[in-house]
Amino acid sequence: MTFLERTTDPRRLRHWEGTLEADYIYTSGLAGERFFVALRDEGRILAARCPTCDLSYLPPRPFCERCFSELAAYVDVPTTGRVVAVTIAHVDARGRSLPAPEPWAFVRFRGVHGGLVHRLLVPADRARPGMRVRVRLRPREARTGAVTDMEGFEPATS
């Protein structure tokens, strides 16, 4: 039976026991690579800029969502942003209880379409939408070109 045939008789279905390896490599693409290299090497957060629509996108992407222009220009994201949403995590990514509740936030930056989600580096009871925050980066020698190069968002001083 081929994939184009439709099975109407369940007795014709076949199966096999065993494992099927699914090795894969996930790449961040051209826009993502430029973002992560700038984050790792220079400690800068970049947004892709559309010259036609005059929009900046974070995370960067290769094409404008509005006019489909190719996005080849990049601009620095402002150093401070605003928390627009907060959630409190009580378990880690593997489902294990955290020693203390951990706040996470979606942060937007002025003049940028989109934003970033990361840890909010304040006690859970102080995490609020509307907070002005800035990114805290890991030391240069500890950066690897991943989102974990950011420790999280900390309150911004005036």
C-alpha positions as CSV (number, residue, x, y, z in Angstrom):
1,M,0.0,0.0,0.0
2,T,1.3,3.5,-0.9
3,F,0.7,6.8,0.9
4,L,-1.7,7.8,-1.9
5,E,-4.0,4.9,-1.2
6,R,-6.7,5.2,1.4
7,T,-7.1,2.5,4.0
8,T,-10.6,1.6,4.8
9,D,-9.9,-1.9,6.2
10,P,-8.0,-1.8,9.5
11,R,-6.8,-5.4,9.0
12,R,-4.6,-4.1,6.2
13,L,-2.7,-1.7,8.4
14,R,0.8,-2.9,9.3
15,H,3.2,-2.0,12.1
16,W,6.7,-2.9,13.2
17,E,8.3,-2.9,16.6
18,G,11.6,-1.1,17.3
19,T,12.9,2.4,17.4
20,L,13.3,4.9,14.7
21,E,16.1,7.4,15.2
22,A,15.2,11.0,14.4
23,D,18.4,12.8,14.4
24,Y,18.1,16.5,13.4
25,I,19.9,19.8,13.7
26,Y,17.8,22.9,14.4
27,T,19.3,26.0,12.9
28,S,18.3,29.5,13.7
29,G,18.4,30.7,10.1
30,L,20.2,33.7,8.7
31,A,18.3,36.3,10.7
32,G,18.6,34.3,13.9
33,E,22.3,33.6,13.4
34,R,23.0,37.4,13.0
35,F,21.0,38.0,16.2
36,F,22.9,35.4,18.2
37,V,26.4,36.3,16.9
38,A,25.7,40.0,17.9
39,L,24.4,38.9,21.3
40,R,27.5,36.7,21.9
41,D,30.2,38.8,20.5
42,E,29.0,42.4,21.1
43,G,26.3,42.1,23.8
44,R,23.9,43.8,21.4
45,I,20.3,42.9,20.7
46,L,19.4,43.3,17.0
47,A,16.0,43.7,15.3
48,A,15.5,43.3,11.5
49,R,14.4,46.5,9.9
50,C,12.0,46.8,6.9
51,P,12.9,49.8,4.7
52,T,9.5,49.8,3.0
53,C,7.2,49.6,6.1
54,D,9.6,51.3,8.5
55,L,9.1,48.5,11.0
56,S,11.7,46.7,13.2
57,Y,11.1,43.0,14.1
58,L,12.2,41.2,17.2
59,P,13.1,38.4,17.0
60,P,14.6,39.2,13.6
61,R,13.1,37.5,10.6
62,P,14.1,37.3,6.9
63,F,10.9,38.9,5.4
64,C,8.5,41.6,6.5
65,E,5.1,40.3,7.6
66,R,3.3,43.2,6.1
67,C,4.9,43.8,2.7
68,F,7.0,40.7,2.3
69,S,10.2,42.7,1.6
70,E,13.4,41.0,2.3
71,L,14.9,42.3,5.6
72,A,18.6,42.8,5.2
73,A,19.1,45.8,7.5
74,Y,19.5,45.4,11.3
75,V,19.1,48.0,14.0
76,D,20.0,48.0,17.7
77,V,17.1,47.4,20.1
78,P,16.7,50.1,22.8
79,T,18.5,49.1,26.0
80,T,15.4,49.3,28.1
81,G,11.9,47.8,27.6
82,R,8.6,47.3,29.3
83,V,7.1,44.1,30.8
84,V,3.8,43.5,29.1
85,A,3.0,40.1,30.5
86,V,4.2,38.0,33.5
87,T,3.8,34.4,34.5
88,I,5.2,32.6,37.5
89,A,6.8,29.2,37.0
90,H,6.7,26.7,39.8
91,V,8.3,23.8,37.9
92,D,11.3,23.6,35.6
93,A,11.3,22.5,31.9
94,R,11.5,18.8,33.1
95,G,8.6,19.1,35.5
96,R,10.6,19.3,38.7
97,S,9.6,21.7,41.4
98,L,11.7,24.9,41.6
99,P,13.2,25.9,44.9
100,A,11.4,29.2,44.6
101,P,8.8,30.5,42.2
102,E,10.4,32.0,39.1
103,P,8.9,35.0,37.2
104,W,9.1,35.1,33.5
105,A,8.1,38.1,31.3
106,F,7.3,39.1,27.8
107,V,9.1,42.4,27.2
108,R,8.5,44.8,24.4
109,F,10.9,47.6,23.3
110,R,9.9,51.1,22.0
111,G,9.7,51.2,18.2
112,V,10.0,47.4,17.8
113,H,7.4,44.9,16.6
114,G,7.5,41.8,18.8
115,G,9.7,41.3,21.9
116,L,11.5,38.7,24.0
117,V,10.4,36.2,26.7
118,H,12.9,35.5,29.4
119,R,13.3,35.4,33.2
120,L,12.4,38.4,35.2
121,L,15.2,38.9,37.8
122,V,13.1,40.1,40.7
123,P,11.3,38.2,43.5
124,A,8.0,36.7,42.2
125,D,5.9,38.9,44.4
126,R,7.5,42.0,42.8
127,A,6.9,40.9,39.1
128,R,4.4,43.3,37.5
129,P,3.4,44.3,34.0
130,G,4.6,47.8,33.2
131,M,8.0,47.5,34.8
132,R,10.9,49.1,33.0
133,V,13.6,46.5,32.5
134,R,16.9,46.0,30.8
135,V,18.7,42.8,29.8
136,R,21.4,41.4,32.0
137,L,24.0,39.5,30.0
138,R,26.3,36.8,31.0
139,P,30.0,37.7,31.1
140,R,31.5,37.8,27.6
141,E,33.7,34.7,28.1
142,A,30.6,32.7,29.2
143,R,28.5,33.5,26.1
144,T,27.9,30.8,23.5
145,G,25.5,32.4,21.0
146,A,22.2,31.3,22.5
147,V,19.3,32.8,24.3
148,T,20.9,31.7,27.5
149,D,23.6,34.4,26.9
150,M,20.9,36.6,28.6
151,E,20.6,35.9,32.3
152,G,17.2,37.6,32.2
153,F,15.6,41.1,32.6
154,E,16.4,43.2,35.6
155,P,14.7,46.5,36.7
156,A,16.1,49.5,34.8
157,T,17.2,52.4,36.8
158,S,16.2,55.9,35.6
